[in-house]
Amino acid sequence: LGLDFKQRDRLEQKIHQLIRTRIRPIPPVRITFEEVRGLVIAKIQVGRGESPAYMMGGTIYVRNGSSDVQAQTEDVVRLVSQYAL
């Protein structure tokens, strides 16, 4: 039947823990639970942050179409220059 209350709590805590320990700076994240076709699912929304770049495990990633790829020097320069505007 999807996630029960205890499982929801553990999952939410685990997601927040992973974010706190692996992503810098910590992005704005909202976790909610909703029922879809009789199953309780987790909905994770990551809002647009205020920093020009975020690092996961010490590496900056950028979107390339529908994929995340490791940022190249020119990507970082572009992000910082856009942020300065």
N, CA, C and O atoms as CSV, one atom per row, in Angstrom:
chain,resi,resn,atom,element,x,y,z
A,1,LEU,N,N,0.807,-1.213,0.000
A,1,LEU,CA,C,0.000,0.000,0.000
A,1,LEU,C,C,0.842,1.265,0.000
A,1,LEU,O,O,0.338,2.329,0.360
A,2,GLY,N,N,2.076,1.188,-0.382
A,2,GLY,CA,C,2.909,2.384,-0.364
A,2,GLY,C,C,3.563,2.549,0.991
A,2,GLY,O,O,3.864,1.565,1.666
A,3,LEU,N,N,3.785,3.798,1.394
A,3,LEU,CA,C,4.518,4.108,2.614
A,3,LEU,C,C,3.588,4.346,3.793
A,3,LEU,O,O,2.640,5.123,3.687
A,4,ASP,N,N,3.852,3.679,4.929
A,4,ASP,CA,C,3.083,3.992,6.126
A,4,ASP,C,C,3.749,5.174,6.835
A,4,ASP,O,O,4.800,5.646,6.402
A,5,PHE,N,N,3.142,5.646,7.914
A,5,PHE,CA,C,3.626,6.855,8.586
A,5,PHE,C,C,5.076,6.727,9.046
A,5,PHE,O,O,5.870,7.649,8.859
A,6,LYS,N,N,5.424,5.590,9.647
A,6,LYS,CA,C,6.791,5.386,10.142
A,6,LYS,C,C,7.794,5.375,8.981
A,6,LYS,O,O,8.876,5.955,9.082
A,7,GLN,N,N,7.430,4.720,7.896
A,7,GLN,CA,C,8.304,4.683,6.726
A,7,GLN,C,C,8.468,6.072,6.113
A,7,GLN,O,O,9.556,6.432,5.664
A,8,ARG,N,N,7.383,6.850,6.095
A,8,ARG,CA,C,7.456,8.225,5.587
A,8,ARG,C,C,8.453,9.038,6.396
A,8,ARG,O,O,9.299,9.739,5.840
A,9,ASP,N,N,8.343,8.936,7.716
A,9,ASP,CA,C,9.215,9.690,8.603
A,9,ASP,C,C,10.678,9.302,8.381
A,9,ASP,O,O,11.545,10.170,8.275
A,10,ARG,N,N,10.948,7.999,8.311
A,10,ARG,CA,C,12.321,7.535,8.086
A,10,ARG,C,C,12.846,7.985,6.729
A,10,ARG,O,O,13.995,8.412,6.619
A,11,LEU,N,N,12.017,7.893,5.700
A,11,LEU,CA,C,12.432,8.306,4.366
A,11,LEU,C,C,12.720,9.805,4.332
A,11,LEU,O,O,13.733,10.228,3.775
A,12,GLU,N,N,11.849,10.599,4.916
A,12,GLU,CA,C,12.054,12.045,4.942
A,12,GLU,C,C,13.335,12.401,5.689
A,12,GLU,O,O,14.099,13.249,5.228
A,13,GLN,N,N,13.582,11.768,6.830
A,13,GLN,CA,C,14.808,12.021,7.586
A,13,GLN,C,C,16.043,11.624,6.780
A,13,GLN,O,O,17.041,12.344,6.784
A,14,LYS,N,N,15.983,10.489,6.091
A,14,LYS,CA,C,17.122,10.007,5.303
A,14,LYS,C,C,17.428,10.962,4.147
A,14,LYS,O,O,18.594,11.253,3.878
A,15,ILE,N,N,16.402,11.444,3.470
A,15,ILE,CA,C,16.609,12.384,2.365
A,15,ILE,C,C,17.247,13.666,2.878
A,15,ILE,O,O,18.210,14.155,2.288
A,16,HIS,N,N,16.724,14.219,3.972
A,16,HIS,CA,C,17.299,15.442,4.538
A,16,HIS,C,C,18.745,15.216,4.988
A,16,HIS,O,O,19.594,16.090,4.814
A,17,GLN,N,N,19.021,14.050,5.562
A,17,GLN,CA,C,20.391,13.731,5.986
A,17,GLN,C,C,21.329,13.678,4.776
A,17,GLN,O,O,22.429,14.229,4.823
A,18,LEU,N,N,20.907,13.030,3.710
A,18,LEU,CA,C,21.739,12.954,2.503
A,18,LEU,C,C,22.009,14.339,1.927
A,18,LEU,O,O,23.127,14.637,1.506
A,19,ILE,N,N,20.992,15.174,1.911
A,19,ILE,CA,C,21.159,16.535,1.398
A,19,ILE,C,C,22.143,17.307,2.262
A,19,ILE,O,O,23.044,17.966,1.742
A,20,ARG,N,N,21.977,17.230,3.584
A,20,ARG,CA,C,22.857,17.970,4.507
A,20,ARG,C,C,24.310,17.530,4.415
A,20,ARG,O,O,25.216,18.349,4.566
A,21,THR,N,N,24.539,16.246,4.169
A,21,THR,CA,C,25.912,15.744,4.177
A,21,THR,C,C,26.586,15.768,2.810
A,21,THR,O,O,27.812,15.685,2.736
A,22,ARG,N,N,25.820,15.878,1.725
A,22,ARG,CA,C,26.434,15.754,0.401
A,22,ARG,C,C,26.343,16.986,-0.489
A,22,ARG,O,O,27.106,17.100,-1.448
A,23,ILE,N,N,25.440,17.905,-0.203
A,23,ILE,CA,C,25.242,19.049,-1.100
A,23,ILE,C,C,25.586,20.338,-0.378
A,23,ILE,O,O,25.151,20.568,0.750
A,24,ARG,N,N,26.381,21.188,-1.047
A,24,ARG,CA,C,26.776,22.485,-0.491
A,24,ARG,C,C,26.584,23.568,-1.527
A,24,ARG,O,O,26.940,23.355,-2.686
A,25,PRO,N,N,26.044,24.708,-1.175
A,25,PRO,CA,C,25.274,24.920,0.041
A,25,PRO,C,C,23.986,24.087,0.006
A,25,PRO,O,O,23.609,23.567,-1.044
A,26,ILE,N,N,23.330,23.967,1.129
A,26,ILE,CA,C,22.132,23.144,1.216
A,26,ILE,C,C,20.997,23.830,0.456
A,26,ILE,O,O,20.649,24.968,0.770
A,27,PRO,N,N,20.411,23.150,-0.544
A,27,PRO,CA,C,19.337,23.757,-1.329
A,27,PRO,C,C,17.996,23.706,-0.589
A,27,PRO,O,O,17.816,22.906,0.330
A,28,PRO,N,N,17.061,24.565,-0.998
A,28,PRO,CA,C,15.728,24.510,-0.390
A,28,PRO,C,C,14.970,23.279,-0.900
A,28,PRO,O,O,14.747,23.136,-2.102
A,29,VAL,N,N,14.578,22.396,0.019
A,29,VAL,CA,C,13.911,21.149,-0.343
A,29,VAL,C,C,12.613,21.025,0.441
A,29,VAL,O,O,12.554,21.338,1.630
A,30,ARG,N,N,11.585,20.567,-0.243
A,30,ARG,CA,C,10.288,20.325,0.400
A,30,ARG,C,C,9.868,18.904,0.072
A,30,ARG,O,O,9.818,18.516,-1.095
A,31,ILE,N,N,9.568,18.130,1.104
A,31,ILE,CA,C,9.150,16.740,0.923
A,31,ILE,C,C,7.721,16.608,1.420
A,31,ILE,O,O,7.423,16.934,2.570
A,32,THR,N,N,6.846,16.135,0.561
A,32,THR,CA,C,5.456,15.881,0.940
A,32,THR,C,C,5.095,14.474,0.486
A,32,THR,O,O,5.808,13.852,-0.301
A,33,PHE,N,N,3.994,13.997,0.990
A,33,PHE,CA,C,3.515,12.671,0.628
A,33,PHE,C,C,2.090,12.800,0.114
A,33,PHE,O,O,1.283,13.552,0.661
A,34,GLU,N,N,1.797,12.064,-0.934
A,34,GLU,CA,C,0.446,12.102,-1.479
A,34,GLU,C,C,0.060,10.721,-1.977
A,34,GLU,O,O,0.914,9.865,-2.207
A,35,GLU,N,N,-1.236,10.520,-2.139
A,35,GLU,CA,C,-1.743,9.236,-2.592
A,35,GLU,C,C,-1.978,9.294,-4.096
A,35,GLU,O,O,-2.615,10.213,-4.610
A,36,VAL,N,N,-1.454,8.301,-4.778
A,36,VAL,CA,C,-1.630,8.171,-6.220
A,36,VAL,C,C,-2.023,6.733,-6.517
A,36,VAL,O,O,-1.270,5.800,-6.236
A,37,ARG,N,N,-3.194,6.566,-7.081
A,37,ARG,CA,C,-3.705,5.222,-7.415
A,37,ARG,C,C,-3.647,4.272,-6.229
A,37,ARG,O,O,-3.302,3.099,-6.372
A,38,GLY,N,N,-3.987,4.791,-5.062
A,38,GLY,CA,C,-4.031,3.957,-3.868
A,38,GLY,C,C,-2.704,3.754,-3.172
A,38,GLY,O,O,-2.647,3.053,-2.161
A,39,LEU,N,N,-1.632,4.346,-3.681
A,39,LEU,CA,C,-0.317,4.224,-3.052
A,39,LEU,C,C,0.135,5.573,-2.521
A,39,LEU,O,O,-0.087,6.601,-3.160
A,40,VAL,N,N,0.765,5.575,-1.358
A,40,VAL,CA,C,1.344,6.798,-0.810
A,40,VAL,C,C,2.749,6.931,-1.379
A,40,VAL,O,O,3.579,6.032,-1.236
A,41,ILE,N,N,3.005,8.064,-2.025
A,41,ILE,CA,C,4.316,8.289,-2.622
A,41,ILE,C,C,4.950,9.549,-2.050
A,41,ILE,O,O,4.260,10.417,-1.515
A,42,ALA,N,N,6.260,9.638,-2.168
A,42,ALA,CA,C,6.995,10.825,-1.725
A,42,ALA,C,C,7.142,11.761,-2.909
A,42,ALA,O,O,7.467,11.336,-4.017
A,43,LYS,N,N,6.897,13.049,-2.661
A,43,LYS,CA,C,7.095,14.083,-3.673
A,43,LYS,C,C,8.189,15.000,-3.153
A,43,LYS,O,O,8.037,15.619,-2.100
A,44,ILE,N,N,9.294,15.088,-3.891
A,44,ILE,CA,C,10.447,15.881,-3.461
A,44,ILE,C,C,10.597,17.056,-4.412
A,44,ILE,O,O,10.816,16.881,-5.611
A,45,GLN,N,N,10.476,18.262,-3.855
A,45,GLN,CA,C,10.614,19.477,-4.654
A,45,GLN,C,C,11.873,20.209,-4.209
A,45,GLN,O,O,12.057,20.496,-3.026
A,46,VAL,N,N,12.730,20.503,-5.171
A,46,VAL,CA,C,13.949,21.254,-4.893
A,46,VAL,C,C,13.782,22.618,-5.545
A,46,VAL,O,O,13.715,22.734,-6.769
A,47,GLY,N,N,13.715,23.648,-4.706
A,47,GLY,CA,C,13.518,24.994,-5.202
A,47,GLY,C,C,14.799,25.591,-5.751
A,47,GLY,O,O,15.901,25.105,-5.495
A,48,ARG,N,N,14.623,26.653,-6.508
A,48,ARG,CA,C,15.784,27.362,-7.043
A,48,ARG,C,C,16.493,28.040,-5.870
A,48,ARG,O,O,15.875,28.775,-5.100
A,49,GLY,N,N,17.769,27.789,-5.749
A,49,GLY,CA,C,18.542,28.364,-4.655
A,49,GLY,C,C,19.090,29.733,-4.991
A,49,GLY,O,O,18.947,30.212,-6.116
A,50,GLU,N,N,19.712,30.353,-4.024
A,50,GLU,CA,C,20.265,31.688,-4.199
A,50,GLU,C,C,21.723,31.671,-4.653
A,50,GLU,O,O,22.237,32.699,-5.094
A,51,SER,N,N,22.387,30.544,-4.557
A,51,SER,CA,C,23.797,30.452,-4.939
A,51,SER,C,C,23.939,30.217,-6.431
A,51,SER,O,O,23.051,29.636,-7.057
A,52,PRO,N,N,25.060,30.667,-7.013
A,52,PRO,CA,C,25.247,30.446,-8.443
A,52,PRO,C,C,25.530,28.991,-8.785
A,52,PRO,O,O,25.281,28.565,-9.913
A,53,ALA,N,N,26.045,28.226,-7.837
A,53,ALA,CA,C,26.372,26.825,-8.089
A,53,ALA,C,C,26.246,26.027,-6.799
A,53,ALA,O,O,26.407,26.556,-5.699
A,54,TYR,N,N,25.958,24.754,-6.960
A,54,TYR,CA,C,25.865,23.824,-5.844
A,54,TYR,C,C,26.786,22.656,-6.132
A,54,TYR,O,O,26.927,22.230,-7.279
A,55,MET,N,N,27.410,22.141,-5.086
A,55,MET,CA,C,28.323,21.020,-5.254
A,55,MET,C,C,27.760,19.783,-4.576
A,55,MET,O,O,27.201,19.854,-3.482
A,56,MET,N,N,27.918,18.658,-5.239
A,56,MET,CA,C,27.550,17.388,-4.637
A,56,MET,C,C,28.820,16.563,-4.555
A,56,MET,O,O,29.420,16.216,-5.573
A,57,GLY,N,N,29.218,16.257,-3.340
A,57,GLY,CA,C,30.459,15.512,-3.148
A,57,GLY,C,C,31.669,16.275,-3.640
A,57,GLY,O,O,32.647,15.668,-4.076
A,58,GLY,N,N,31.621,17.601,-3.579
A,58,GLY,CA,C,32.742,18.428,-3.995
A,58,GLY,C,C,32.810,18.697,-5.491
A,58,GLY,O,O,33.768,19.309,-5.964
A,59,THR,N,N,31.808,18.250,-6.245
A,59,THR,CA,C,31.782,18.437,-7.693
A,59,THR,C,C,30.559,19.264,-8.076
A,59,THR,O,O,29.463,19.035,-7.563
A,60,ILE,N,N,30.750,20.232,-8.986
A,60,ILE,CA,C,29.643,21.036,-9.495
A,60,ILE,C,C,29.071,20.340,-10.722
A,60,ILE,O,O,29.809,19.917,-11.612
A,61,TYR,N,N,27.733,20.225,-10.758
A,61,TYR,CA,C,27.047,19.630,-11.900
A,61,TYR,C,C,26.158,20.680,-12.550
A,61,TYR,O,O,25.680,21.600,-11.887
A,62,VAL,N,N,25.942,20.535,-13.851
A,62,VAL,CA,C,25.019,21.400,-14.594
A,62,VAL,C,C,24.072,20.509,-15.395
A,62,VAL,O,O,24.366,19.344,-15.662
A,63,ARG,N,N,22.930,21.082,-15.772
A,63,ARG,CA,C,21.975,20.340,-16.599
A,63,ARG,C,C,22.418,20.407,-18.051
A,63,ARG,O,O,22.844,21.455,-18.536
A,64,ASN,N,N,22.313,19.285,-18.734
A,64,ASN,CA,C,22.566,19.207,-20.163
A,64,ASN,C,C,21.399,18.412,-20.737
A,64,ASN,O,O,21.429,17.182,-20.764
A,65,GLY,N,N,20.369,19.127,-21.195
A,65,GLY,CA,C,19.142,18.457,-21.622
A,65,GLY,C,C,18.457,17.862,-20.415
A,65,GLY,O,O,18.111,18.587,-19.483
A,66,SER,N,N,18.254,16.566,-20.411
A,66,SER,CA,C,17.604,15.910,-19.275
A,66,SER,C,C,18.615,15.222,-18.361
A,66,SER,O,O,18.231,14.445,-17.487
A,67,SER,N,N,19.900,15.501,-18.556
A,67,SER,CA,C,20.954,14.862,-17.764
A,67,SER,C,C,21.711,15.879,-16.916
A,67,SER,O,O,21.723,17.073,-17.216
A,68,ASP,N,N,22.338,15.387,-15.858
A,68,ASP,CA,C,23.261,16.176,-15.053
A,68,ASP,C,C,24.666,15.748,-15.441
A,68,ASP,O,O,24.984,14.558,-15.437
A,69,VAL,N,N,25.511,16.726,-15.777
A,69,VAL,CA,C,26.890,16.418,-16.144
A,69,VAL,C,C,27.838,17.270,-15.316
A,69,VAL,O,O,27.480,18.357,-14.863
A,70,GLN,N,N,29.035,16.770,-15.126
A,70,GLN,CA,C,30.037,17.514,-14.364
A,70,GLN,C,C,30.357,18.813,-15.093
A,70,GLN,O,O,30.623,18.812,-16.295
A,71,ALA,N,N,30.329,19.923,-14.355
A,71,ALA,CA,C,30.577,21.239,-14.949
A,71,ALA,C,C,32.015,21.363,-15.404
A,71,ALA,O,O,32.939,20.892,-14.742
A,72,GLN,N,N,32.186,22.004,-16.541
A,72,GLN,CA,C,33.503,22.344,-17.059
A,72,GLN,C,C,33.833,23.768,-16.612
A,72,GLN,O,O,32.956,24.478,-16.119
A,73,THR,N,N,35.054,24.180,-16.774
A,73,THR,CA,C,35.490,25.513,-16.342
A,73,THR,C,C,34.590,26.595,-16.922
A,73,THR,O,O,34.192,27.516,-16.208
A,74,GLU,N,N,34.265,26.495,-18.203
A,74,GLU,CA,C,33.425,27.521,-18.838
A,74,GLU,C,C,32.016,27.555,-18.254
A,74,GLU,O,O,31.385,28.612,-18.220
A,75,ASP,N,N,31.519,26.406,-17.795
A,75,ASP,CA,C,30.201,26.368,-17.147
A,75,ASP,C,C,30.233,27.146,-15.837
A,75,ASP,O,O,29.312,27.908,-15.542
A,76,VAL,N,N,31.284,26.955,-15.056
A,76,VAL,CA,C,31.412,27.645,-13.770
A,76,VAL,C,C,31.556,29.150,-13.990
A,76,VAL,O,O,30.945,29.941,-13.272
A,77,VAL,N,N,32.352,29.549,-14.967
A,77,VAL,CA,C,32.519,30.972,-15.280
A,77,VAL,C,C,31.184,31.577,-15.673
A,77,VAL,O,O,30.848,32.672,-15.222
A,78,ARG,N,N,30.416,30.884,-16.508
A,78,ARG,CA,C,29.098,31.378,-16.931
A,78,ARG,C,C,28.151,31.505,-15.741
A,78,ARG,O,O,27.448,32.508,-15.619
A,79,LEU,N,N,28.124,30.512,-14.872
A,79,LEU,CA,C,27.251,30.561,-13.692
A,79,LEU,C,C,27.588,31.745,-12.798
A,79,LEU,O,O,26.692,32.463,-12.353
A,80,VAL,N,N,28.863,31.950,-12.536
A,80,VAL,CA,C,29.276,33.039,-11.654
A,80,VAL,C,C,28.998,34.386,-12.298
A,80,VAL,O,O,28.577,35.318,-11.612
A,81,SER,N,N,29.223,34.512,-13.606
A,81,SER,CA,C,28.976,35.807,-14.264
A,81,SER,C,C,27.484,36.099,-14.315
A,81,SER,O,O,27.093,37.259,-14.182
A,82,GLN,N,N,26.638,35.093,-14.503
A,82,GLN,CA,C,25.189,35.311,-14.482
A,82,GLN,C,C,24.726,35.709,-13.087
A,82,GLN,O,O,23.829,36.540,-12.944
A,83,TYR,N,N,25.322,35.133,-12.074
A,83,TYR,CA,C,24.959,35.418,-10.693
A,83,TYR,C,C,25.314,36.857,-10.323
A,83,TYR,O,O,24.605,37.493,-9.543
A,84,ALA,N,N,26.417,37.372,-10.885
A,84,ALA,CA,C,26.885,38.708,-10.557
A,84,ALA,C,C,25.987,39.794,-11.133
A,84,ALA,O,O,26.056,40.941,-10.689
A,85,LEU,N,N,25.141,39.462,-12.115
A,85,LEU,CA,C,24.272,40.458,-12.749
A,85,LEU,C,C,23.144,40.879,-11.893
A,85,LEU,O,O,22.335,41.712,-12.302
